[in-house]
Amino acid sequence: MGDRVYNFSAGPSMLPVEVLKDAADKMLDYDGAGMSVMEMSHRSKPFEKIIEEAEANLRLLLGVPEDYDVLFVQGGATLVFAMIPLNLMAGSGKADYIITGQWAEKAYQEAAKLGDAKAVASSKEQKFSFIPKVAPGEFRQDADYVHITWNNTIYGSKYPAVPDTGGLTLVTDMSSSILSEKIDVSKFGCIYAGAQKNIGPAGLSIIIVKKELVGRAKESVPTYLDFKTHADNGSMYNTPPAWCIYIAGEVFKLLLARGGVEAMEQINKRKAAKLYDFIDGSKLYTAPVVKEDRSLMNIVFVTGDDELDKKFVSEAKAEGLVQLNGHRTIGGMRASVYNAMPEEGVDKLIGFMKRFEAENA
Ligand code: PMP
């Protein structure tokens, strides 16, 4: 086996080595079952235990209140973009969206296909370099919900605090930040995330939704897209993404053993601060996002010279620091430092950045 690299990919991204090794050990025989979890009936006792523990541990990690359902579904965050309006545009049929990046825009566009969606604020003209502040009075008072994207994976920004909607239901995409910092679930009507960044393999999405918001979808909504289908059936209406749920469950156990989300937040703040402090103190690199809205997970920076950016990415790769290129639509660099990125990886990256600066200043 070759050496593992430090993988700064925005997703799918690094998973904890402990989880990968343990899954590899159990690949042919999961706890005496004589088969892997991948080959196991989702109705079997061992899998029932896996999914129940995964849900219980996620609830523990995030402090999910009793009056919320936790759903495991397929289709990525992109399918949830459609599920949100199909389930929650159930009163006035209006929903207000804050546009803080391409994913927020996609969520909004999906809602606009299905109902009266309004983009109430956007930082697009300023290249999504900040999170717009919206006063509660700027939302339509009869909107069924307000949608935000907590962490903007492509631009590297995040909400510094939960925005005040003046009592309107708040829905958030937390795909790229879930489990990275403490959040108060009770402030949201619905939180959702694709798994492939901070949770596990691609192919699983998690939806945490207040029970009173479940069961509002119209009759015409396809069965799979109705939250109630998954809520009533313990996420086992049909075959769930069993392998993904298993690995996610192993990640949850590991996070609990490491002190939970509070402990991860401390480490994540330290990792991000090291990088931003270095970037802010350097003459070569700049971070385009305003300080108060910077992401802890996706650290975006540029040299201001496209060719030099490309050189950076390729030389870093040669040192085992891979996937540092920015999103294909914006270029530059992006270091995604999810929970599974060890602090040592960040230190190595900073060491490389220093050398590259000295050689190219
Ligand atoms: N939302 C955010 C914030 C994302 O970063 C991504 C993917 N990078 C998506 C949604 C889309 O997720 P998926 O590919 O799981 O549909």
Residues whose N, C-alpha, C, O or C-beta is under 5 A from the ligand:
A	BS01	PMP	G75 G76 A77 T78 W103 N151 T153 D173 S175 S176 G194
